[in-house]
Amino acid sequence: MVAEPTVRSTFKPNINQAKLAVLVSTPVDHGGPLYPLVGGAIRGGKSYSGCQLMVDCGLQFPGNRILIGRKDFDDLWVTTMVDFFRILPPEAIGTPYNKTEHTLTLTNGTVYIFHEMKDIDSIKSFELGAYFVDQAEEVEEEYILMLQSRLSWRLPNGRYPRFIGLLSANPAPGYLKKRYYDRWKTRTLNPLDAYIPFLPADNLQNLPPNWMELNTSGRPETWVKRYIRGQWDAFEGQFFDNFDLDVHVIEPLRMDYFIRRVRGFDHGLRAPTACLWGLEIEGDIILYREYYEGNQLPSYHSDQVIKLSKDEFYDYSSYDPALNGVYRENEGVHWTWVDEYRQLGLMKTGNWIPGTKDRMPRYAEMKRRLVIEPTKYHRFSGKLGAPSIYIMRNCEMLLEELPAMSWKSAAEEEDETLKKGFDHAIDASTYLILPARAQKRLPNKVRPAQDFEMVSR
């Protein structure tokens, strides 16, 4: 049984802080999340609000046991704990802060533990009623998962508090982005998770005058996107830094057969094999279908791509030119991967042509198509500001790879070098965008874009 709150805080939250404050009084079995993330930008009020929520959890549930942490204790001491002691009513303190144990006890029996998030073994025996990890993007995922398992504290009255595992983070690539931000954007969040954006624009009443102007004027655009606007897909060294989910990503469409269709295919053995399907409309490309699978034989990939392609006709299909290389002998004849896929049926018919070998020209063409032209009308929203490539939301791996592609630093390798990682969907899409020059083009019969019917898949 969950205990009822006994003491109410006098804190008056703003709109975002109110979303957090209500969690304390929302039972989990009534739909409230267990593991919220407040994320966004600097000076958005994340740390202050997190500390306020932990104070509420301590005041409202006597005898609670609460952890407040950050990766480095020195950072915790000079940032998060400053906010905590500013918020906590002095009269609520029973036993003052213990500098050796890093604990504090309230008059109602609640204990706060201030902890460094480095040694996972140090928390394996904890029982907690709530926790707050500030700047969680600095902390390993395994540590966060272990903390979640520690929410099991029973109050002295025999009841349970309202369990909450709160995280705060600035935008960064990694597990938090995948678990919270990406799923929040696609409305597929786990019911136990919640994402609440905290931006300085929502916290102006707590900032000095002209703070926004002073911290945007003359700053690098990537820095402003990430730390002021709270865009998780922006980071230093990002190659496709002009990729914008709100502009480039569209909902799945039902297509007309008159539109020119093309495919891009990237083969892998242990690495995933990827195929992207696209439409060409008056110079624009719409990527509308994706196949992405690893650890399978070519026969499996061939069957799946043929199945997904249905009875569609393609102007051309462009593939990784490395498939033309000999990989074995078949009855005394040199056998290429193209021969293999042709025998399996995938490349038996249709206009299959090699893509551009070097990836830098292909990636540069993708980046050029991502450019948002301010005087061009968006093909689907009708608003000014449009790219020459659109990506349907069901192309999930491409949407994950594009914002993650980055340059290698000078310390890693010479300049003008991209990091090699998960780029299979990008490669398939760019083979499609920039095939080899020699190709026969068919008449481009198109149907007006306004005749498309938006559907969900």
Sine and cosine of phi, psi and omega as CSV:
sin_phi,cos_phi,sin_psi,cos_psi,sin_omega,cos_omega
0.00,0.00,0.68,-0.73,0.00,-1.00
-1.00,0.05,0.74,-0.68,-0.02,-1.00
-0.94,0.33,0.50,-0.86,0.07,-1.00
-1.00,0.10,0.62,-0.79,0.07,-1.00
-0.86,0.51,0.60,-0.80,-0.04,-1.00
-0.90,-0.44,-0.39,0.92,-0.01,-1.00
-0.77,-0.64,0.75,-0.66,-0.01,-1.00
-0.98,-0.19,0.69,-0.73,0.05,-1.00
-0.97,0.23,0.48,-0.88,0.04,-1.00
-1.00,-0.04,0.12,0.99,-0.03,-1.00
-0.89,0.46,0.71,-0.70,0.04,-1.00
-0.93,-0.36,0.98,-0.17,-0.14,-0.99
-0.99,0.16,0.37,-0.93,0.19,-0.98
-0.99,0.13,-0.14,-0.99,-0.16,-0.99
-0.89,0.45,-0.64,0.77,0.01,-1.00
-0.97,0.26,-0.65,0.76,0.03,-1.00
-0.91,0.43,-0.50,0.87,0.04,-1.00
-0.90,0.43,-0.59,0.81,0.03,-1.00
-0.90,0.44,-0.55,0.83,0.06,-1.00
-0.97,0.23,-0.71,0.71,-0.06,-1.00
-0.85,0.53,-0.57,0.82,-0.05,-1.00
-0.93,0.36,-0.34,0.94,-0.01,-1.00
-0.88,0.47,-0.56,0.83,-0.06,-1.00
-0.87,0.49,-0.56,0.83,-0.05,-1.00
-0.97,-0.24,0.17,0.99,0.01,-1.00
-0.96,-0.28,0.95,-0.31,0.00,-1.00
-0.87,0.49,0.58,-0.81,0.02,-1.00
-0.87,0.49,-0.61,0.79,-0.02,-1.00
-0.95,0.30,-0.05,1.00,0.11,-0.99
-0.98,-0.21,0.21,0.98,0.07,-1.00
0.98,-0.22,0.04,1.00,-0.02,-1.00
-0.97,0.23,0.59,-0.80,-0.01,-1.00
-0.97,0.24,0.47,-0.88,0.08,-1.00
-1.00,-0.03,-0.56,0.83,-0.21,-0.98
-0.82,-0.57,0.96,0.29,0.00,-1.00
-0.98,0.20,0.47,-0.88,0.14,-0.99
-0.84,-0.54,0.81,-0.58,0.17,-0.99
-0.99,-0.17,0.89,-0.45,-0.10,-1.00
-0.68,-0.73,0.36,-0.93,0.04,-1.00
0.38,-0.93,-0.96,-0.29,-0.17,-0.99
-0.72,-0.70,0.11,-0.99,0.04,-1.00
-0.93,0.36,0.49,-0.87,0.04,-1.00
0.85,0.52,0.52,0.86,0.07,-1.00
-1.00,-0.05,-0.07,1.00,0.01,-1.00
1.00,0.01,0.33,0.94,-0.05,-1.00
-0.91,0.42,-0.79,0.62,-0.06,-1.00
-0.91,0.42,-0.70,0.71,0.00,-1.00
-0.87,0.49,-0.71,0.70,-0.02,-1.00
-0.92,0.39,-0.62,0.79,0.04,-1.00
-0.89,0.46,-0.68,0.73,0.04,-1.00
-0.90,0.43,-0.62,0.78,0.03,-1.00
-0.89,0.46,-0.65,0.76,0.03,-1.00
-0.90,0.43,-0.64,0.77,0.02,-1.00
-0.93,0.37,-0.58,0.81,0.09,-1.00
-0.89,0.45,-0.69,0.73,0.04,-1.00
-0.87,0.50,-0.69,0.72,0.01,-1.00
-0.88,0.47,-0.58,0.81,0.01,-1.00
-0.96,0.27,-0.62,0.78,-0.01,-1.00
-0.96,0.26,-0.63,0.78,-0.13,-0.99
-0.99,0.15,-0.37,0.93,-0.01,-1.00
-0.80,-0.59,1.00,0.03,-0.03,-1.00
-0.83,0.56,0.67,-0.75,0.00,-1.00
0.99,0.11,0.18,0.98,0.00,-1.00
-0.94,0.35,0.27,-0.96,0.02,-1.00
-0.74,-0.67,0.90,-0.43,-0.23,-0.97
-0.78,-0.63,0.72,-0.69,0.05,-1.00
-0.96,-0.29,0.70,-0.71,0.12,-0.99
-0.83,-0.57,0.83,-0.56,-0.12,-0.99
-0.57,-0.82,0.22,-0.97,0.12,-0.99
-0.47,-0.88,0.28,-0.96,-0.09,-1.00
-0.83,0.55,-0.76,0.65,0.00,-1.00
-0.95,-0.32,0.74,-0.67,-0.04,-1.00
-0.91,0.42,-0.58,0.82,0.01,-1.00
-0.86,0.51,-0.64,0.77,0.05,-1.00
-0.93,0.38,-0.63,0.78,0.03,-1.00
-0.87,0.49,-0.67,0.74,-0.07,-1.00
-0.91,0.41,-0.66,0.75,-0.12,-0.99
-1.00,-0.06,-0.07,1.00,0.00,-1.00
-0.83,-0.56,-0.98,0.21,-0.13,-0.99
-0.88,0.48,-0.70,0.71,-0.05,-1.00
-0.93,0.36,-0.45,0.89,0.08,-1.00
-0.89,0.46,-0.71,0.70,0.04,-1.00
-0.90,0.44,-0.66,0.75,-0.05,-1.00
-0.87,0.50,-0.75,0.66,-0.05,-1.00
-0.96,0.28,-0.34,0.94,0.10,-0.99
-0.95,0.32,-0.53,0.85,-0.07,-1.00
-1.00,0.04,-0.65,0.76,-0.12,-0.99
-0.90,0.43,0.82,-0.57,0.05,-1.00
-0.88,0.48,0.80,-0.61,-0.04,-1.00
-0.83,0.55,-0.57,0.82,-0.03,-1.00
-0.94,0.35,-0.23,0.97,0.02,-1.00
-0.99,0.10,-0.20,0.98,-0.06,-1.00
-0.98,0.18,0.80,-0.60,0.07,-1.00
-1.00,-0.10,-0.95,0.31,0.08,-1.00
-0.99,-0.15,0.85,-0.53,-0.05,-1.00
-0.87,0.50,0.18,-0.98,-0.01,-1.00
-0.85,0.52,0.79,-0.61,0.01,-1.00
-1.00,-0.07,0.93,-0.38,-0.09,-1.00
-0.95,0.33,-0.31,0.95,0.02,-1.00
-1.00,0.07,-0.76,0.65,-0.02,-1.00
-1.00,0.06,-0.24,0.97,-0.05,-1.00
0.83,0.55,0.75,0.66,0.01,-1.00
-0.76,-0.65,0.31,-0.95,0.08,-1.00
-0.55,-0.83,0.67,-0.74,-0.03,-1.00
-0.87,-0.49,0.71,-0.70,0.05,-1.00
-1.00,0.09,0.24,-0.97,0.04,-1.00
-0.90,0.44,-0.40,0.92,-0.01,-1.00
-1.00,-0.02,0.13,0.99,0.08,-1.00
1.00,-0.10,-0.15,0.99,0.04,-1.00
-0.92,0.40,0.69,-0.73,0.02,-1.00
-0.91,-0.41,0.76,-0.65,0.11,-0.99
-0.97,-0.26,0.71,-0.70,0.04,-1.00
-0.90,-0.43,0.84,-0.55,0.02,-1.00
-0.97,-0.23,0.88,-0.48,-0.29,-0.96
-0.72,-0.69,0.58,-0.81,0.10,-0.99
-1.00,0.07,0.70,-0.71,-0.12,-0.99
-0.99,-0.13,0.91,0.42,0.00,-1.00
-0.84,-0.54,-0.77,0.63,-0.07,-1.00
-1.00,-0.07,0.96,-0.28,-0.06,-1.00
-0.91,0.42,-0.48,0.88,0.01,-1.00
-0.91,0.42,-0.38,0.92,-0.05,-1.00
-0.95,0.31,-0.24,0.97,-0.02,-1.00
-0.91,-0.41,-0.01,1.00,-0.10,-0.99
-0.91,0.42,-0.40,0.92,-0.01,-1.00
-0.98,-0.18,0.04,1.00,-0.02,-1.00
-0.94,0.34,0.53,-0.85,0.26,-0.97
-0.85,-0.52,0.82,-0.57,-0.11,-0.99
-0.78,-0.62,0.43,-0.90,0.13,-0.99
-0.98,-0.21,-0.39,0.92,0.02,-1.00
-0.29,-0.96,0.36,-0.93,0.12,-0.99
-0.49,-0.87,0.40,-0.92,0.08,-1.00
-0.69,-0.73,0.89,-0.46,0.07,-1.00
-0.96,-0.28,0.92,-0.39,0.00,-1.00
-1.00,0.06,0.60,-0.80,-0.05,-1.00
0.79,0.61,0.82,0.58,-0.10,-1.00
-0.92,0.39,-0.27,0.96,0.04,-1.00
-0.90,0.43,-0.29,0.96,0.02,-1.00
-1.00,0.08,-0.21,0.98,-0.15,-0.99
-0.97,-0.23,0.62,-0.79,-0.01,-1.00
-0.91,0.41,0.56,-0.83,0.00,-1.00
-0.86,0.51,-0.63,0.78,-0.02,-1.00
-0.85,0.52,-0.60,0.80,0.02,-1.00
-0.91,0.42,-0.69,0.73,0.00,-1.00
-0.90,0.43,-0.68,0.73,0.02,-1.00
-0.89,0.45,-0.61,0.79,0.04,-1.00
-0.91,0.41,-0.64,0.77,0.05,-1.00
-0.87,0.49,-0.64,0.77,0.01,-1.00
-0.86,0.51,-0.60,0.80,-0.01,-1.00
-0.95,0.30,-0.21,0.98,-0.04,-1.00
-1.00,0.02,-0.07,1.00,0.01,-1.00
-0.97,0.23,1.00,0.04,-0.07,-1.00
-0.50,-0.87,0.20,0.98,-0.10,-0.99
-0.93,0.36,0.73,-0.69,0.08,-1.00
-0.97,-0.24,0.75,-0.66,-0.03,-1.00
-0.94,0.34,0.31,-0.95,0.01,-1.00
-0.84,0.54,-0.45,0.89,0.01,-1.00
-0.99,0.13,0.08,1.00,0.05,-1.00
1.00,0.00,-0.12,0.99,0.00,-1.00
-0.99,-0.12,0.11,-0.99,0.04,-1.00
-0.96,-0.26,0.57,-0.82,0.12,-0.99
-0.97,0.26,0.04,-1.00,0.13,-0.99
-0.98,0.17,0.97,-0.24,-0.05,-1.00
-0.91,0.41,0.72,-0.70,0.05,-1.00
-0.57,-0.82,0.78,-0.63,0.13,-0.99
-0.90,-0.44,0.99,-0.10,-0.14,-0.99
-0.99,-0.12,0.67,-0.74,0.10,-0.99
-0.84,-0.54,0.52,-0.85,0.21,-0.98
-0.81,-0.59,0.51,-0.86,-0.03,-1.00
-0.34,-0.94,0.52,-0.85,0.24,-0.97
-1.00,0.04,0.39,-0.92,-0.01,-1.00
-0.84,0.54,0.73,-0.69,0.02,-1.00
-0.28,-0.96,0.52,-0.86,0.10,-0.99
-0.90,0.43,0.43,-0.90,0.06,-1.00
0.74,-0.68,-0.26,-0.96,-0.13,-0.99
-0.92,0.38,-0.53,0.85,0.01,-1.00
-0.92,0.38,-0.65,0.76,0.05,-1.00
-0.88,0.48,-0.72,0.70,-0.02,-1.00
-0.92,0.40,-0.68,0.73,-0.08,-1.00
-0.97,0.25,-0.63,0.77,-0.12,-0.99
-0.96,-0.29,-0.91,0.42,-0.15,-0.99
-0.90,0.44,-0.76,0.65,-0.04,-1.00
-0.88,0.47,-0.66,0.76,0.00,-1.00
-0.96,0.29,-0.51,0.86,0.07,-1.00
-0.92,0.40,-0.65,0.76,0.00,-1.00
-0.91,0.42,-0.54,0.84,-0.03,-1.00
-0.99,-0.15,0.09,1.00,0.01,-1.00
0.85,0.52,0.64,0.77,0.01,-1.00
-0.84,-0.54,0.44,0.90,0.01,-1.00
-0.88,0.48,0.61,-0.79,0.16,-0.99
-0.86,0.50,0.65,-0.76,-0.02,-1.00
-0.84,0.55,-0.42,0.91,0.01,-1.00
-1.00,0.08,-0.17,0.99,0.03,-1.00
-0.98,-0.21,0.39,-0.92,0.11,-0.99
-0.53,-0.85,0.57,-0.82,0.08,-1.00
-0.84,-0.55,0.82,-0.58,0.01,-1.00
-0.83,-0.56,0.93,-0.37,-0.01,-1.00
-0.95,0.31,0.74,-0.67,0.06,-1.00
-0.88,-0.48,0.91,-0.41,-0.04,-1.00
-0.86,-0.52,0.47,-0.88,0.05,-1.00
-0.86,0.50,-0.47,0.88,0.03,-1.00
-0.89,0.46,-0.41,0.91,0.03,-1.00
-1.00,0.00,-0.06,1.00,-0.12,-0.99
-0.80,-0.60,0.42,0.91,-0.09,-1.00
-0.89,0.47,-0.47,0.88,-0.02,-1.00
-0.91,0.40,-0.30,0.95,0.00,-1.00
-0.95,-0.30,0.19,0.98,-0.03,-1.00
-0.89,-0.45,0.42,-0.91,0.03,-1.00
-0.90,0.44,0.38,-0.92,0.06,-1.00
-0.85,0.52,0.60,-0.80,0.04,-1.00
0.90,0.44,0.29,0.96,-0.02,-1.00
-0.86,0.50,-0.69,0.73,-0.04,-1.00
-0.89,0.45,-0.70,0.71,-0.02,-1.00
-0.91,0.42,-0.67,0.75,-0.03,-1.00
-0.91,0.41,-0.47,0.89,-0.09,-1.00
-0.96,-0.27,0.16,0.99,0.12,-0.99
-0.86,-0.51,-0.52,0.85,-0.04,-1.00
-0.93,0.36,0.86,-0.52,0.06,-1.00
0.98,0.18,-0.01,1.00,0.01,-1.00
-1.00,0.10,0.48,-0.88,0.09,-1.00
-0.83,0.55,0.65,-0.76,-0.08,-1.00
-0.87,0.50,-0.64,0.77,0.01,-1.00
-0.88,0.47,-0.65,0.76,0.02,-1.00
-0.89,0.45,-0.70,0.72,0.00,-1.00
-0.90,0.44,-0.69,0.72,0.01,-1.00
-0.85,0.52,-0.70,0.72,-0.11,-0.99
-0.98,0.21,-0.77,0.64,-0.18,-0.98
-0.99,-0.11,-0.29,0.96,0.02,-1.00
-0.95,-0.30,-0.72,0.70,-0.02,-1.00
-1.00,0.00,-0.18,0.98,0.07,-1.00
0.94,0.33,0.57,0.82,0.00,-1.00
-1.00,0.02,0.89,-0.45,-0.08,-1.00
-0.96,0.28,-0.27,0.96,-0.03,-1.00
-1.00,-0.04,0.15,0.99,0.01,-1.00
-0.92,-0.40,0.79,-0.61,0.08,-1.00
-0.42,-0.91,0.35,-0.94,-0.06,-1.00
-0.89,0.45,0.73,-0.68,0.00,-1.00
1.00,0.03,0.03,1.00,-0.02,-1.00
-0.92,0.40,0.75,-0.66,-0.02,-1.00
-0.98,0.22,-0.80,0.61,0.00,-1.00
-1.00,0.02,0.89,0.46,-0.09,-1.00
-0.97,0.26,-0.09,1.00,0.06,-1.00
-0.98,-0.18,0.15,0.99,0.05,-1.00
-0.97,0.25,0.78,-0.63,-0.06,-1.00
-0.73,-0.68,0.91,-0.40,-0.02,-1.00
-0.82,0.57,-0.62,0.79,-0.08,-1.00
-0.94,0.33,-0.36,0.93,-0.05,-1.00
-0.97,-0.25,-0.71,0.70,-0.15,-0.99
-1.00,0.07,-0.36,0.93,-0.09,-1.00
-0.99,-0.16,0.76,-0.65,0.01,-1.00
-0.80,-0.60,0.32,-0.95,0.05,-1.00
-0.96,0.28,0.42,-0.91,0.01,-1.00
-0.83,0.56,0.58,-0.82,-0.04,-1.00
-0.87,-0.49,0.41,-0.91,0.23,-0.97
-1.00,-0.06,0.85,-0.53,-0.12,-0.99
-0.99,-0.15,0.42,-0.91,0.05,-1.00
-1.00,-0.09,0.55,-0.84,-0.10,-0.99
-0.95,0.33,-0.21,0.98,0.00,-1.00
-0.97,0.24,-0.28,0.96,-0.07,-1.00
-0.96,0.26,0.62,-0.79,0.04,-1.00
-0.94,0.35,0.77,-0.63,0.00,-1.00
-0.92,-0.40,0.54,-0.84,0.03,-1.00
-0.63,-0.78,0.31,-0.95,0.04,-1.00
-0.72,-0.70,0.46,-0.89,0.14,-0.99
-0.79,-0.62,0.70,-0.72,-0.13,-0.99
-0.75,-0.66,0.79,-0.61,0.04,-1.00
-0.83,-0.56,0.89,-0.45,-0.08,-1.00
-1.00,0.01,0.63,-0.78,0.11,-0.99
-0.62,-0.78,0.43,-0.90,0.09,-1.00
-0.99,-0.12,-0.99,0.10,0.12,-0.99
-0.96,0.30,-0.58,0.82,0.08,-1.00
-0.95,0.31,0.41,-0.91,-0.01,-1.00
-0.88,0.47,0.52,-0.85,0.21,-0.98
-0.99,-0.14,0.71,-0.71,-0.07,-1.00
-0.78,-0.62,0.56,-0.83,0.12,-0.99
-0.67,-0.74,0.72,-0.69,0.06,-1.00
-0.87,-0.50,0.66,-0.75,0.04,-1.00
-0.95,-0.30,0.66,-0.75,-0.02,-1.00
-0.68,-0.73,0.34,-0.94,0.11,-0.99
-0.89,-0.45,0.61,-0.79,0.11,-0.99
-0.93,-0.36,0.86,-0.52,-0.03,-1.00
-0.73,-0.68,0.95,-0.30,0.09,-1.00
0.75,0.66,0.72,0.69,0.03,-1.00
1.00,0.01,-0.26,0.97,0.05,-1.00
-1.00,-0.05,0.47,-0.88,0.09,-1.00
-0.89,-0.47,0.71,-0.71,0.07,-1.00
-0.87,-0.48,0.90,-0.43,0.06,-1.00
-1.00,0.06,0.88,-0.47,-0.22,-0.98
-0.86,-0.51,-0.13,0.99,-0.02,-1.00
-0.47,-0.88,0.51,-0.86,-0.05,-1.00
-0.64,-0.77,0.67,-0.74,0.19,-0.98
-0.86,-0.51,0.72,-0.69,-0.07,-1.00
-0.46,-0.89,0.93,-0.36,-0.09,-1.00
-0.48,-0.88,0.67,-0.74,0.03,-1.00
-0.91,-0.42,0.22,-0.98,0.08,-1.00
0.83,0.56,0.67,0.74,0.05,-1.00
-0.75,-0.66,0.40,-0.92,0.03,-1.00
-0.97,0.23,0.38,-0.92,0.05,-1.00
-0.82,0.57,-0.54,0.84,0.01,-1.00
-0.88,0.47,-0.61,0.79,0.02,-1.00
-0.92,0.38,-0.73,0.68,0.00,-1.00
-0.87,0.50,-0.68,0.73,-0.01,-1.00
-0.87,0.50,-0.74,0.67,-0.01,-1.00
-0.87,0.49,-0.68,0.74,-0.06,-1.00
-0.94,0.35,-0.67,0.75,0.00,-1.00
-0.92,0.39,-0.65,0.76,0.06,-1.00
-0.88,0.47,-0.68,0.74,-0.01,-1.00
-0.90,0.44,-0.69,0.72,-0.02,-1.00
-0.94,0.33,-0.48,0.88,-0.02,-1.00
-0.96,0.29,-0.34,0.94,0.06,-1.00
0.82,0.58,-0.73,-0.68,0.00,-1.00
-0.96,-0.27,0.39,0.92,-0.05,-1.00
-0.94,0.33,0.51,-0.86,0.08,-1.00
-0.97,-0.25,0.70,-0.72,-0.06,-1.00
-0.89,-0.45,0.73,-0.68,0.08,-1.00
-0.86,0.50,-0.68,0.73,0.14,-0.99
-0.34,-0.94,0.34,-0.94,0.14,-0.99
-0.80,-0.61,0.83,-0.56,-0.11,-0.99
-0.94,-0.34,0.69,-0.73,-0.11,-0.99
-0.79,-0.62,0.22,-0.97,0.06,-1.00
-0.87,0.50,0.87,-0.49,-0.05,-1.00
-0.89,0.46,-0.29,0.96,0.05,-1.00
-0.90,0.43,-0.31,0.95,0.03,-1.00
-0.92,0.39,-0.24,0.97,0.05,-1.00
-0.99,0.17,-0.12,0.99,0.01,-1.00
-0.97,0.24,0.56,-0.83,0.01,-1.00
-0.96,0.28,0.76,-0.65,0.04,-1.00
-0.87,-0.49,-0.21,0.98,0.08,-1.00
-0.23,-0.97,0.08,-1.00,0.10,-0.99
-0.95,-0.31,0.65,-0.76,0.02,-1.00
-0.84,-0.54,0.97,-0.26,-0.03,-1.00
0.82,0.57,0.71,0.71,0.06,-1.00
0.99,0.16,0.03,1.00,-0.02,-1.00
-0.94,-0.35,0.69,-0.72,0.08,-1.00
-0.88,0.48,0.76,-0.66,-0.14,-0.99
-0.86,-0.51,0.82,-0.57,0.01,-1.00
-0.98,-0.21,0.18,-0.98,0.07,-1.00
-0.91,0.41,-0.51,0.86,0.08,-1.00
-0.89,0.46,-0.69,0.73,0.07,-1.00
-0.86,0.51,-0.66,0.75,-0.01,-1.00
-0.88,0.47,-0.76,0.65,-0.02,-1.00
-0.94,0.33,-0.48,0.88,0.08,-1.00
-0.93,0.38,-0.68,0.74,0.02,-1.00
-0.91,0.42,-0.55,0.84,0.00,-1.00
-0.98,0.22,-0.18,0.98,0.09,-1.00
0.95,-0.30,-0.32,0.95,-0.08,-1.00
-0.93,0.36,-0.72,0.69,-0.05,-1.00
-0.98,-0.21,0.31,0.95,-0.04,-1.00
-0.94,0.34,-0.61,0.79,-0.01,-1.00
-0.79,-0.62,0.29,-0.96,0.03,-1.00
0.99,-0.11,0.21,-0.98,-0.07,-1.00
-1.00,-0.02,0.99,0.14,0.01,-1.00
-1.00,0.01,0.82,-0.57,-0.02,-1.00
-0.72,-0.69,0.49,-0.87,0.03,-1.00
-0.95,0.32,0.55,-0.84,0.09,-1.00
-0.99,0.12,0.09,-1.00,0.05,-1.00
-0.92,0.40,0.77,-0.64,-0.12,-0.99
-0.92,0.39,-0.80,0.60,-0.06,-1.00
-0.95,0.31,0.75,-0.66,-0.07,-1.00
-0.98,0.18,-0.40,0.92,-0.02,-1.00
-0.88,0.48,-0.71,0.71,0.07,-1.00
-0.89,0.46,-0.59,0.81,0.01,-1.00
-0.92,0.40,-0.71,0.71,-0.02,-1.00
-0.92,0.38,-0.58,0.81,0.05,-1.00
-0.90,0.43,-0.61,0.80,0.04,-1.00
-0.92,0.38,-0.64,0.77,0.08,-1.00
-0.87,0.49,-0.71,0.70,-0.01,-1.00
-0.89,0.45,-0.62,0.78,0.03,-1.00
-0.89,0.46,-0.66,0.76,-0.01,-1.00
-0.94,0.33,-0.43,0.91,0.02,-1.00
-0.97,0.25,-0.29,0.96,-0.01,-1.00
-0.84,0.54,0.75,-0.66,-0.01,-1.00
-1.00,-0.05,0.93,-0.37,0.00,-1.00
-0.99,0.15,0.87,-0.49,-0.11,-0.99
-0.91,0.41,-0.39,0.92,-0.04,-1.00
-0.98,-0.17,0.08,1.00,-0.03,-1.00
-0.98,-0.21,0.68,-0.74,0.00,-1.00
-0.99,0.14,0.72,-0.70,0.04,-1.00
-0.89,0.46,0.76,-0.65,-0.11,-0.99
-0.89,0.45,-0.40,0.92,-0.11,-0.99
-0.89,-0.46,-0.55,0.83,0.03,-1.00
-1.00,0.02,-0.38,0.92,-0.03,-1.00
0.99,0.16,0.02,1.00,-0.03,-1.00
-1.00,0.02,0.40,-0.92,0.09,-1.00
-0.93,0.37,0.63,-0.77,-0.05,-1.00
0.96,-0.26,0.99,-0.11,-0.11,-0.99
-0.60,-0.80,0.58,-0.81,0.11,-0.99
-1.00,0.00,-0.09,-1.00,0.12,-0.99
-0.92,-0.38,0.28,0.96,0.14,-0.99
-0.58,-0.82,0.66,-0.75,0.05,-1.00
-0.81,-0.59,0.52,-0.86,-0.04,-1.00
-0.78,-0.62,0.83,-0.56,0.03,-1.00
-0.96,0.29,0.53,-0.85,-0.13,-0.99
-0.88,0.48,-0.39,0.92,-0.02,-1.00
-0.98,0.21,-0.08,1.00,0.11,-0.99
-1.00,0.07,0.92,0.38,-0.23,-0.97
-0.91,0.42,-0.69,0.72,-0.06,-1.00
-0.94,0.33,-0.58,0.81,0.07,-1.00
-0.89,0.46,-0.66,0.75,0.00,-1.00
-0.93,0.38,-0.41,0.91,0.07,-1.00
-0.99,0.14,-0.61,0.79,-0.08,-1.00
-0.98,0.22,-0.61,0.79,-0.09,-1.00
-0.83,0.56,-0.80,0.60,-0.02,-1.00
-0.95,0.31,-0.27,0.96,-0.04,-1.00
-1.00,0.02,-0.24,0.97,-0.03,-1.00
-0.94,0.34,0.76,-0.65,-0.08,-1.00
-0.61,-0.79,0.28,-0.96,0.10,-1.00
-0.97,0.24,0.49,-0.87,0.21,-0.98
-0.97,0.23,0.58,-0.82,0.05,-1.00
-0.96,0.27,0.29,-0.96,0.01,-1.00
-0.87,0.49,-0.49,0.87,0.01,-1.00
-0.95,0.32,-0.48,0.88,-0.02,-1.00
-0.99,0.15,-0.67,0.74,-0.04,-1.00
-0.21,-0.98,0.09,-1.00,-0.02,-1.00
-0.86,0.50,0.36,-0.93,0.01,-1.00
-0.87,0.49,0.20,-0.98,0.03,-1.00
0.90,0.44,0.51,0.86,0.01,-1.00
-0.83,-0.55,0.75,-0.66,0.03,-1.00
-1.00,-0.04,0.53,-0.85,0.08,-1.00
-0.93,0.37,0.62,-0.78,0.04,-1.00
-1.00,-0.09,0.85,-0.52,0.00,-1.00
-0.40,-0.92,-0.64,-0.76,0.05,-1.00
-0.98,0.21,0.98,-0.18,-0.06,-1.00
-0.70,-0.72,0.31,0.95,-0.13,-0.99
-0.93,0.36,-0.64,0.77,0.06,-1.00
-0.94,0.35,-0.60,0.80,0.06,-1.00
-0.89,0.46,-0.70,0.71,0.00,-1.00
-0.87,0.49,-0.72,0.69,0.00,-1.00
-0.86,0.50,-0.68,0.73,-0.03,-1.00
-0.93,0.36,-0.57,0.82,-0.02,-1.00
-0.99,0.16,-0.41,0.91,0.19,-0.98
-0.88,0.47,-0.62,0.78,0.02,-1.00
-0.91,0.41,-0.68,0.73,-0.07,-1.00
-0.95,0.30,-0.64,0.77,-0.08,-1.00
-0.77,-0.64,0.97,0.23,0.05,-1.00
-0.97,0.25,0.05,-1.00,0.08,-1.00
-0.86,0.51,0.46,-0.89,-0.13,-0.99
-0.91,0.42,-0.59,0.81,-0.08,-1.00
-0.98,0.22,0.97,-0.25,0.02,-1.00
-0.39,-0.92,0.56,-0.83,0.03,-1.00
-1.00,0.01,0.79,-0.61,-0.03,-1.00
-0.99,-0.17,0.69,-0.73,0.03,-1.00
-0.99,-0.13,0.36,-0.93,0.03,-1.00
-0.82,0.57,0.67,-0.74,-0.06,-1.00
-1.00,-0.10,1.00,-0.03,0.04,-1.00
-1.00,-0.04,0.86,-0.51,-0.08,-1.00
-0.82,-0.57,0.41,-0.91,0.09,-1.00
-0.96,-0.28,0.65,-0.76,-0.02,-1.00
-0.79,0.61,0.68,-0.74,-0.08,-1.00
-0.87,0.49,-0.51,0.86,-0.05,-1.00
-0.93,0.37,-0.22,0.98,0.02,-1.00
-1.00,0.09,-0.10,1.00,0.03,-1.00
-0.93,0.36,0.56,-0.83,0.06,-1.00
-0.96,-0.29,0.85,-0.53,0.01,-1.00
-0.96,0.27,0.80,-0.60,0.02,-1.00
-0.70,-0.72,0.36,-0.93,0.09,-1.00
-0.97,-0.23,0.53,-0.85,0.00,-1.00
-0.85,-0.52,0.00,0.00,0.00,0.00
